[in-house]
Amino acid sequence: MKKSMTIVVLSLLMGWMLFLLLGGWKDGQAQTTKEAQPKVVLPKVINLATHPVGTLLNSFGNGMATVLSRHLPTVVKVMPTTGPTEWLPMIASGEVDFGILNNWDAKNGRYGREEYKAATAGKGSPIFLLCIGAPNLGGVLTSEASGIKKGSDLKGKRVICIYTGSAGVSGQARANLARDRKEKR
């Protein structure tokens, strides 16, 4: 079931990418005749930024790059990074053409909020969210021997909630921690 869902999500994402890359979106202009349409010229190489090698989003990127490179007259090159806090500023400079990230990172990166305020000098990054598909599931895990059974038991304990390169996951970890601290004792 999971594998077929992944295939469906990747297929939809690649379909949208092909649609946009091949000029399917014309800013609302009417497309009356073939002669009236401008010829779409794709670059020889398109850089696709992902999270680090071995992560789910890097795997998605490698799959997309393989299929797109096979069916487009261009090469899609995967560019593993620490995450969107690193590559979103590279969109504006043209070093990265598109990337894979979650909706929290997309929204805050676009508007230069939260962790992206420093990375984009508060200006945000010129990105658009094409599709979302992989949910971010997070929470607090402890060993049974820790004695931690509920959120309020975390008081005074060290908890990891900053994930380098993934501001979205860091934000979710902080939200989980805040929620757990408010739990009734």
C-alpha positions as CSV (number, residue, x, y, z in Angstrom):
1,M,0.0,0.0,0.0
2,K,2.8,2.4,1.0
3,K,4.8,1.7,-2.2
4,S,1.7,2.2,-4.5
5,M,0.9,5.5,-2.7
6,T,4.5,6.6,-3.2
7,I,4.3,5.8,-6.9
8,V,1.0,7.8,-7.2
9,V,2.5,10.8,-5.5
10,L,5.7,10.7,-7.6
11,S,3.6,10.3,-10.8
12,L,1.4,13.3,-9.9
13,L,4.5,15.4,-9.0
14,M,6.3,14.5,-12.2
15,G,3.2,15.1,-14.3
16,W,3.0,18.7,-12.9
17,M,6.7,19.2,-13.4
18,L,6.4,18.2,-17.0
19,F,3.3,20.3,-17.5
20,L,5.1,23.4,-16.1
21,L,8.5,22.7,-17.7
22,L,7.0,22.2,-21.1
23,G,5.2,25.5,-21.0
24,G,1.7,24.2,-20.2
25,W,1.1,27.2,-17.9
26,K,0.8,30.4,-20.0
27,D,-0.2,33.0,-17.3
28,G,-3.8,32.8,-18.4
29,Q,-3.1,33.8,-22.0
30,A,-5.3,32.2,-24.6
31,Q,-3.6,29.6,-26.7
32,T,-5.3,29.9,-30.1
33,T,-2.9,28.7,-32.7
34,K,0.3,26.7,-32.7
35,E,2.2,29.6,-34.4
36,A,1.1,32.1,-31.8
37,Q,2.7,30.0,-29.0
38,P,6.4,30.9,-28.1
39,K,8.8,28.0,-28.4
40,V,9.9,26.7,-25.0
41,V,13.6,26.4,-24.6
42,L,14.7,24.2,-21.7
43,P,18.1,24.6,-20.1
44,K,20.6,21.8,-20.7
45,V,20.8,21.2,-16.9
46,I,18.2,21.8,-14.2
47,N,19.4,21.6,-10.5
48,L,17.0,19.9,-8.1
49,A,17.8,20.5,-4.4
50,T,17.0,17.9,-1.8
51,H,17.7,17.1,1.8
52,P,20.9,15.0,2.5
53,V,21.7,11.7,0.8
54,G,19.7,8.8,2.4
55,T,16.7,10.9,3.4
56,L,13.1,10.3,2.0
57,L,13.1,13.7,0.2
58,N,16.5,12.9,-1.4
59,S,15.0,9.6,-2.6
60,F,12.0,11.4,-4.0
61,G,14.4,13.8,-5.8
62,N,16.5,11.0,-7.3
63,G,13.4,9.3,-8.6
64,M,12.0,12.5,-10.1
65,A,15.4,13.4,-11.7
66,T,15.7,10.0,-13.3
67,V,12.2,10.1,-14.8
68,L,12.4,13.8,-15.9
69,S,15.9,13.3,-17.4
70,R,14.7,10.3,-19.3
71,H,11.7,12.2,-20.8
72,L,12.9,15.7,-21.2
73,P,15.6,17.1,-23.5
74,T,17.5,18.2,-20.4
75,V,19.4,16.7,-17.5
76,V,17.9,17.0,-14.0
77,K,20.8,17.0,-11.6
78,V,20.1,16.2,-7.9
79,M,21.8,18.5,-5.5
80,P,21.8,17.1,-1.9
81,T,22.0,19.9,0.7
82,T,21.4,20.1,4.5
83,G,17.9,21.2,3.6
84,P,15.8,24.1,2.4
85,T,17.4,26.6,4.8
86,E,20.6,26.1,2.7
87,W,19.1,25.9,-0.8
88,L,16.1,28.3,-0.7
89,P,18.5,31.4,-0.9
90,M,20.1,29.7,-3.9
91,I,16.8,29.9,-5.8
92,A,17.1,33.7,-6.0
93,S,20.7,33.4,-7.3
94,G,19.8,30.9,-9.9
95,E,22.1,28.1,-8.5
96,V,19.0,26.0,-7.8
97,D,16.0,25.7,-10.1
98,F,13.6,23.8,-7.9
99,G,13.6,21.6,-4.8
100,I,11.7,19.3,-2.6
101,L,10.5,20.5,0.8
102,N,7.5,20.4,3.1
103,N,4.6,22.9,3.1
104,W,5.8,24.5,6.4
105,D,9.2,25.2,4.9
106,A,7.6,26.4,1.6
107,K,5.3,28.9,3.3
108,N,7.9,30.3,5.7
109,G,10.7,30.3,3.1
110,R,8.5,32.1,0.6
111,Y,7.7,34.9,3.1
112,G,11.1,35.0,5.0
113,R,9.6,33.9,8.3
114,E,10.8,31.9,11.3
115,E,14.2,30.2,10.5
116,Y,14.1,31.6,7.0
117,K,14.2,35.2,8.2
118,A,18.0,35.1,8.5
119,A,18.6,32.8,5.5
120,T,16.7,35.2,3.1
121,A,17.4,38.5,4.9
122,G,13.7,38.7,5.7
123,K,12.8,38.9,2.0
124,G,11.8,35.4,1.4
125,S,12.6,33.2,-1.6
126,P,10.8,33.4,-5.0
127,I,9.3,29.9,-4.8
128,F,5.9,28.3,-5.4
129,L,4.7,25.1,-3.9
130,L,3.8,22.7,-6.6
131,C,2.5,19.8,-4.6
132,I,2.6,18.2,-1.2
133,G,2.6,14.5,-0.6
134,A,4.8,13.3,2.3
135,P,3.5,14.1,5.7
136,N,5.9,15.0,8.5
137,L,5.2,12.8,11.4
138,G,7.2,13.6,14.6
139,G,7.0,13.3,18.3
140,V,9.0,12.5,21.4
141,L,10.5,9.1,21.8
142,T,12.0,7.9,25.1
143,S,13.2,4.5,26.4
144,E,10.9,2.6,28.7
145,A,13.5,2.9,31.5
146,S,13.6,6.7,31.4
147,G,10.5,7.0,33.6
148,I,9.0,9.6,31.2
149,K,5.4,8.6,30.6
150,K,3.7,12.0,29.7
151,G,4.7,15.4,28.4
152,S,5.0,17.0,31.8
153,D,7.7,14.4,32.7
154,L,10.0,16.1,30.2
155,K,10.5,19.1,32.5
156,G,14.3,19.5,33.2
157,K,15.2,16.9,30.6
158,R,17.3,17.5,27.4
159,V,15.2,17.2,24.3
160,I,16.4,17.5,20.7
161,C,14.2,19.9,18.7
162,I,16.6,21.5,16.3
163,Y,17.3,19.6,13.1
164,T,20.0,21.3,11.0
165,G,18.7,22.2,7.5
166,S,15.1,21.3,8.2
167,A,13.4,24.3,9.8
168,G,10.0,22.7,9.3
169,V,10.8,19.6,11.3
170,S,12.4,21.8,13.9
171,G,9.3,23.9,14.1
172,Q,7.1,20.8,14.5
173,A,9.4,19.5,17.2
174,R,9.1,22.8,19.2
175,A,5.4,22.7,18.8
176,N,5.2,19.1,20.1
177,L,7.4,20.0,23.0
178,A,5.2,23.1,23.8
179,R,2.1,20.9,23.6
180,D,3.6,18.3,25.8
181,R,4.6,20.9,28.4
182,K,1.0,22.1,28.6
183,E,-0.3,18.7,29.4
184,K,-2.0,18.4,32.8
185,R,0.1,16.7,35.5
